[in-house]
Amino acid sequence: MSKRPDCLVRRLPRLLLLPLAACTTLSTPTVEQVAYPQVGEVSLKIAEAEPGQHQLLDIGIVVFDDDEDESAARTYGDRVFAEVRDKEIRYLPFLLRKVLIESQQWGAVRVLPEADPSVDLLISGKILRSSGTELAIQIDSADSTGRSWLSAIYGDTAMLSDYPENIQFTPSRPFIPSEHQEPYQDLYEKIGNDLVAIRDTLSVNDLQTIRDVSTLVYANDLSPESFGHMLATNDAGLLEAASLPAKNDPMLARVEDMRVRHHVFIDTVDEYYGALHDEMLQAYIMWRRHSYDQQEQLVSRKQEPISQDFFSSSGSYLTMTQRYNRFRWSKIYQQEFQELAAGFNQELAPAILELNEQVHGLSGTMAEQYIQWRRILRQLFELETDRI
């Protein structure tokens, strides 16, 4: 057997280190993320007494948009979790809905696939960042007159104590939803408190105007020819009632009848989003916990100092082995996390399918069904009007 030259033996450890160092660098890219304002510790303001009728505004929360910044997308490996995000935009609005209902400050609160002309106050949201360690959402809200209530970014940070210690649920140790505390509860409660604070700055007349205008906006959506002249824009750029039909007006009675039918439909839609939330809860907690662990691992690896002596020494075989093991296990963990995301999507596919299946004889996605339903009500209103 020929003998290997000593110079090659001496050079071998150093040659091995170069690709390992490159792999380590590529696996943990330096990403400068935007720092979003944090809500801190919040306590939900629950109504001590039943609010006045004029304060019980009906709220619609539109399914969120997803607009994570590019740096966050790179952190998650070119948005390999796009399907998870697609489910999140339906899941997170329902968490806000639960908080608003718990506050006992409002009328009906529903999650909707599209903006709705029948509600008094409409809330929309955009997910800026979502992981197991941080959540940031842009919230915008306006009432039926066009008055802006909120346009702000809400951010919150989770801790390890916000998650179950053990997420390996078994028949002998089942998942119990009531024992789960939402990691970003403070964020939703802050939004709820801000909405109440804004409402409390409005006069009784302002709030009554909102309710009157929402009735006319919905009537105008049904029949612009009949009700368009009753709405006007004031000097502040807000909608107001130029005139109101008499309470015994038969046309107004038909509008109210259509509105009741519409609310039955959107109540059904809201129930579907509630069922989706319940279906997602366990898997989503597991996904978030794994996301938390991955983020913490990335942070610890970025903070670990790298000695330059290591790269110039040929006697650091033990250190080289340790670094290689860390790199190898990080890749294994990343693969497991991706598999978890894929399993999460597969597990929830039937729930999403059910959400998009026919409701009241309609077809298409929930948003498409919503549009169809509004079209049907307009046609029905026209038919009933023609008969008179």
VEXBA-684949 format. One line per 5 residues: their letters; for each residue x negated, y negated, z negated of C-alpha. Coordinates in nm, 3 decimals. Layout:
A) X Y Z | ...
***
This chain:
MSKRP) 0.000 0.000 0.000 | -0.139 -0.340 0.091 | -0.195 -0.582 -0.190 | 0.006 -0.909 -0.193 | -0.223 -1.216 -0.187
DCLVR) -0.261 -1.386 -0.526 | -0.178 -1.722 -0.375 | 0.168 -1.596 -0.271 | 0.234 -1.451 -0.616 | 0.139 -1.779 -0.778
RLPRL) 0.362 -1.977 -0.540 | 0.670 -1.753 -0.568 | 0.829 -1.901 -0.885 | 0.801 -2.254 -0.749 | 0.954 -2.155 -0.415
LLLPL) 1.249 -2.003 -0.599 | 1.304 -2.318 -0.801 | 1.356 -2.548 -0.505 | 1.677 -2.391 -0.368 | 1.809 -2.341 -0.720
AACTT) 1.756 -2.707 -0.798 | 1.930 -2.803 -0.476 | 2.226 -2.574 -0.553 | 2.259 -2.721 -0.899 | 2.264 -3.072 -0.756
LSTPT) 2.524 -2.988 -0.493 | 2.754 -2.811 -0.738 | 2.779 -3.112 -0.968 | 2.808 -3.422 -0.745 | 2.774 -3.758 -0.912
VEQVA) 3.120 -3.913 -0.895 | 3.199 -4.260 -1.023 | 3.565 -4.249 -1.117 | 3.790 -4.547 -1.171 | 3.866 -4.615 -1.537
YPQVG) 4.240 -4.655 -1.587 | 4.398 -4.836 -1.885 | 4.486 -4.598 -2.169 | 4.813 -4.612 -2.363 | 4.661 -4.494 -2.692
EVSLK) 4.876 -4.347 -2.968 | 5.246 -4.426 -2.920 | 5.569 -4.357 -3.110 | 5.890 -4.347 -2.910 | 6.143 -4.615 -3.001
IAEAE) 6.467 -4.426 -3.066 | 6.790 -4.624 -3.092 | 6.896 -4.661 -3.455 | 7.255 -4.732 -3.349 | 7.443 -4.664 -3.030
PGQHQ) 7.355 -4.938 -2.776 | 7.631 -5.159 -2.638 | 7.805 -5.045 -2.321 | 7.630 -5.318 -2.122 | 7.293 -5.174 -2.231
LLDIG) 7.364 -4.817 -2.120 | 7.221 -4.853 -1.771 | 7.212 -4.545 -1.549 | 6.857 -4.459 -1.444 | 6.729 -4.273 -1.141
IVVFD) 6.369 -4.142 -1.135 | 6.251 -4.070 -0.782 | 6.018 -3.775 -0.721 | 5.666 -3.915 -0.755 | 5.413 -3.978 -0.479
DDEDE) 5.060 -3.838 -0.501 | 4.779 -4.084 -0.438 | 4.476 -3.953 -0.623 | 4.168 -4.158 -0.545 | 3.899 -4.013 -0.319
SAART) 3.648 -3.961 -0.601 | 3.896 -3.748 -0.795 | 3.968 -3.550 -0.480 | 3.598 -3.471 -0.436 | 3.580 -3.361 -0.798
YGDRV) 3.839 -3.095 -0.722 | 3.657 -2.973 -0.412 | 3.828 -3.134 -0.112 | 4.177 -3.111 -0.261 | 4.194 -2.734 -0.286
FAEVR) 4.486 -2.783 -0.525 | 4.710 -2.975 -0.286 | 4.995 -2.728 -0.343 | 4.971 -2.774 -0.719 | 4.996 -3.149 -0.667
DKEIR) 5.302 -3.096 -0.448 | 5.477 -2.931 -0.742 | 5.350 -3.188 -0.991 | 5.536 -3.471 -0.818 | 5.861 -3.293 -0.912
YLPFL) 5.748 -3.180 -1.257 | 5.615 -3.505 -1.406 | 5.930 -3.717 -1.340 | 6.132 -3.466 -1.542 | 5.899 -3.521 -1.840
LRKVL) 5.973 -3.894 -1.822 | 6.346 -3.815 -1.794 | 6.331 -3.608 -2.114 | 6.168 -3.894 -2.305 | 6.422 -4.153 -2.183
IESQQ) 6.709 -3.927 -2.288 | 6.546 -3.860 -2.624 | 6.526 -4.235 -2.690 | 6.910 -4.256 -2.677 | 6.875 -4.602 -2.522
WGAVR) 7.028 -4.540 -2.179 | 7.321 -4.403 -1.984 | 7.271 -4.112 -1.745 | 6.908 -4.040 -1.652 | 6.845 -3.824 -1.346
VLPEA) 6.553 -3.709 -1.131 | 6.627 -3.773 -0.762 | 6.462 -3.679 -0.431 | 6.519 -4.028 -0.284 | 6.603 -4.381 -0.396
DPSVD) 6.971 -4.395 -0.486 | 7.205 -4.694 -0.437 | 7.441 -4.585 -0.716 | 7.207 -4.627 -1.015 | 7.150 -4.940 -1.219
LLISG) 6.775 -4.897 -1.265 | 6.539 -4.711 -1.029 | 6.195 -4.582 -1.129 | 5.928 -4.466 -0.888 | 5.582 -4.333 -0.965
KILRS) 5.253 -4.252 -0.797 | 5.004 -4.003 -0.942 | 4.661 -4.166 -0.938 | 4.479 -3.896 -1.132 | 4.592 -3.572 -1.289
SGTEL) 4.377 -3.311 -1.458 | 4.355 -3.127 -1.786 | 4.165 -3.420 -1.937 | 4.332 -3.728 -1.792 | 4.657 -3.849 -1.638
AIQID) 4.710 -4.185 -1.468 | 5.035 -4.292 -1.301 | 5.142 -4.613 -1.128 | 5.499 -4.688 -1.240 | 5.730 -4.930 -1.060
SADST) 6.085 -5.005 -1.167 | 6.354 -5.243 -1.046 | 6.723 -5.286 -1.118 | 7.007 -5.307 -0.866 | 6.968 -5.684 -0.831
GRSWL) 6.608 -5.642 -0.716 | 6.458 -5.767 -1.044 | 6.122 -5.599 -1.109 | 6.097 -5.444 -1.455 | 5.766 -5.265 -1.436
SAIYG) 5.468 -5.250 -1.205 | 5.183 -5.110 -1.409 | 4.933 -4.827 -1.439 | 4.962 -4.596 -1.739 | 4.674 -4.370 -1.836
DTAML) 4.626 -4.116 -2.112 | 4.353 -3.874 -2.218 | 4.406 -3.522 -2.351 | 4.205 -3.341 -2.616 | 4.144 -2.973 -2.670
SDYPE) 4.386 -2.978 -2.964 | 4.666 -3.073 -2.719 | 4.651 -2.725 -2.568 | 4.727 -2.379 -2.710 | 4.420 -2.208 -2.854
NIQFT) 4.501 -1.891 -2.665 | 4.674 -1.897 -2.327 | 4.668 -1.519 -2.280 | 5.041 -1.469 -2.334 | 5.164 -1.110 -2.372
PSRPF) 5.495 -0.938 -2.453 | 5.380 -0.915 -2.815 | 5.268 -1.277 -2.807 | 5.512 -1.452 -2.568 | 5.508 -1.812 -2.461
IPSEH) 5.751 -2.020 -2.671 | 5.839 -2.348 -2.497 | 5.950 -2.521 -2.818 | 5.599 -2.479 -2.961 | 5.441 -2.663 -2.668
QEPYQ) 5.357 -3.032 -2.704 | 5.307 -3.223 -2.381 | 4.939 -3.343 -2.379 | 5.035 -3.677 -2.226 | 5.348 -3.742 -2.431
DLYEK) 5.216 -4.084 -2.537 | 5.212 -4.197 -2.173 | 5.579 -4.122 -2.116 | 5.679 -4.270 -2.451 | 5.490 -4.590 -2.369
IGNDL) 5.685 -4.621 -2.043 | 6.009 -4.564 -2.233 | 5.923 -4.827 -2.494 | 5.827 -5.081 -2.227 | 6.158 -5.033 -2.046
VAIRD) 6.353 -5.088 -2.369 | 6.148 -5.399 -2.449 | 6.228 -5.544 -2.105 | 6.596 -5.459 -2.133 | 6.614 -5.632 -2.471
TLSVN) 6.490 -5.957 -2.315 | 6.793 -5.966 -2.082 | 7.119 -6.131 -2.181 | 7.457 -5.956 -2.193 | 7.546 -6.142 -1.873
DLQTI) 7.226 -6.025 -1.700 | 7.293 -5.661 -1.788 | 7.659 -5.683 -1.686 | 7.551 -5.836 -1.354 | 7.320 -5.539 -1.296
RDVST) 7.610 -5.300 -1.347 | 7.845 -5.503 -1.126 | 7.587 -5.532 -0.849 | 7.508 -5.158 -0.855 | 7.880 -5.091 -0.797
LVYAN) 7.883 -5.327 -0.499 | 7.552 -5.194 -0.364 | 7.699 -4.846 -0.363 | 8.022 -4.974 -0.207 | 7.817 -5.151 0.059
DLSPE) 7.630 -4.826 0.127 | 7.964 -4.657 0.191 | 8.113 -4.935 0.402 | 7.909 -5.248 0.483 | 8.201 -5.387 0.684
SFGHM) 8.428 -5.383 0.379 | 8.192 -5.488 0.101 | 7.889 -5.657 0.255 | 8.039 -6.005 0.210 | 8.070 -5.948 -0.167
LATND) 7.693 -5.950 -0.217 | 7.471 -6.259 -0.199 | 7.110 -6.348 -0.273 | 7.054 -6.627 -0.526 | 6.771 -6.883 -0.541
AGLLE) 6.554 -6.641 -0.737 | 6.580 -6.386 -0.458 | 6.802 -6.152 -0.661 | 7.127 -5.994 -0.553 | 7.441 -6.114 -0.722
AASLP) 7.813 -6.060 -0.685 | 7.950 -6.336 -0.459 | 8.295 -6.201 -0.538 | 8.437 -5.902 -0.719 | 8.741 -5.704 -0.610
AKNDP) 9.032 -5.690 -0.847 | 9.025 -5.401 -1.090 | 9.343 -5.261 -0.936 | 9.210 -5.294 -0.580 | 9.281 -4.959 -0.404
MLARV) 8.959 -4.993 -0.199 | 8.755 -5.025 -0.519 | 8.937 -4.723 -0.662 | 8.825 -4.517 -0.361 | 8.468 -4.639 -0.408
EDMRV) 8.475 -4.528 -0.771 | 8.615 -4.192 -0.665 | 8.330 -4.147 -0.414 | 8.079 -4.256 -0.675 | 8.207 -3.992 -0.917
RHHVF) 8.169 -3.726 -0.646 | 7.820 -3.852 -0.570 | 7.724 -3.837 -0.937 | 7.844 -3.476 -0.956 | 7.610 -3.398 -0.668
IDTVD) 7.306 -3.576 -0.812 | 7.379 -3.414 -1.151 | 7.345 -3.080 -0.971 | 7.020 -3.196 -0.810 | 6.892 -3.304 -1.150
EYYGA) 6.973 -2.961 -1.293 | 6.763 -2.802 -1.021 | 6.466 -3.019 -1.117 | 6.525 -2.915 -1.477 | 6.519 -2.548 -1.377
LHDEM) 6.197 -2.608 -1.183 | 6.042 -2.769 -1.491 | 6.132 -2.466 -1.702 | 5.989 -2.231 -1.438 | 5.666 -2.428 -1.415
LQAYI) 5.603 -2.493 -1.783 | 5.404 -2.184 -1.882 | 5.196 -2.159 -1.565 | 5.134 -2.534 -1.565 | 5.005 -2.528 -1.922
MWRRH) 4.761 -2.252 -1.828 | 4.648 -2.443 -1.520 | 4.596 -2.762 -1.719 | 4.398 -2.580 -1.988 | 4.169 -2.426 -1.726
SYDQQ) 4.138 -2.769 -1.566 | 4.042 -2.912 -1.906 | 3.774 -2.647 -1.955 | 3.634 -2.708 -1.608 | 3.619 -3.085 -1.655
EQLVS) 3.446 -3.047 -1.989 | 3.193 -2.811 -1.832 | 3.121 -3.059 -1.552 | 3.067 -3.340 -1.804 | 2.831 -3.134 -2.021
RKQEP) 2.628 -3.030 -1.717 | 2.596 -3.389 -1.596 | 2.481 -3.503 -1.940 | 2.218 -3.230 -1.972 | 1.869 -3.383 -1.925
ISQDF) 1.645 -3.222 -1.663 | 1.275 -3.226 -1.736 | 1.055 -3.298 -1.432 | 0.783 -3.084 -1.592 | 1.005 -2.789 -1.519
FSSSG) 0.965 -2.831 -1.143 | 0.585 -2.859 -1.161 | 0.531 -2.561 -1.389 | 0.495 -2.207 -1.259 | 0.535 -2.060 -1.606
SYLTM) 0.898 -2.163 -1.662 | 1.053 -1.835 -1.553 | 1.279 -1.819 -1.862 | 1.410 -2.171 -1.800 | 1.461 -2.088 -1.433
TQRYN) 1.664 -1.780 -1.528 | 1.878 -1.977 -1.769 | 1.952 -2.241 -1.507 | 2.035 -1.979 -1.247 | 2.274 -1.806 -1.489
RFRWS) 2.449 -2.134 -1.561 | 2.482 -2.203 -1.190 | 2.608 -1.849 -1.121 | 2.868 -1.862 -1.398 | 2.985 -2.209 -1.292
KIYQQ) 3.053 -2.073 -0.942 | 3.238 -1.775 -1.088 | 3.444 -2.009 -1.308 | 3.521 -2.234 -1.013 | 3.641 -1.934 -0.813
EFQEL) 3.860 -1.817 -1.102 | 4.007 -2.166 -1.131 | 4.092 -2.167 -0.761 | 4.249 -1.822 -0.794 | 4.453 -1.950 -1.089
AAGFN) 4.578 -2.240 -0.876 | 4.671 -1.996 -0.599 | 4.852 -1.773 -0.849 | 5.028 -2.078 -0.991 | 5.159 -2.165 -0.644
QELAP) 5.270 -1.809 -0.570 | 5.450 -1.774 -0.903 | 5.646 -2.095 -0.847 | 5.722 -2.041 -0.479 | 6.065 -1.883 -0.554
AILEL) 6.161 -2.177 -0.776 | 6.064 -2.430 -0.508 | 6.252 -2.225 -0.250 | 6.562 -2.224 -0.470 | 6.529 -2.599 -0.516
NEQVH) 6.528 -2.644 -0.138 | 6.802 -2.393 -0.061 | 7.158 -2.492 0.011 | 7.349 -2.702 -0.237 | 7.718 -2.765 -0.177
GLSGT) 7.688 -2.607 0.169 | 7.401 -2.834 0.276 | 7.071 -2.721 0.425 | 6.709 -2.829 0.445 | 6.488 -2.968 0.173
MAEQY) 6.638 -3.138 -0.129 | 6.564 -3.479 0.022 | 6.731 -3.378 0.349 | 7.035 -3.244 0.162 | 7.059 -3.572 -0.029
IQWRR) 7.065 -3.769 0.297 | 7.325 -3.533 0.443 | 7.543 -3.570 0.135 | 7.541 -3.950 0.152 | 7.633 -3.930 0.521
ILRQL) 7.925 -3.697 0.440 | 8.058 -3.933 0.174 | 8.043 -4.228 0.416 | 8.239 -4.030 0.675 | 8.490 -3.917 0.415
FELET) 8.537 -4.275 0.293 | 8.600 -4.394 0.649 | 8.856 -4.117 0.709 | 9.044 -4.199 0.391 | 9.037 -4.571 0.473
DRI) 9.176 -4.512 0.822 | 9.471 -4.322 0.676 | 9.585 -4.621 0.475
***
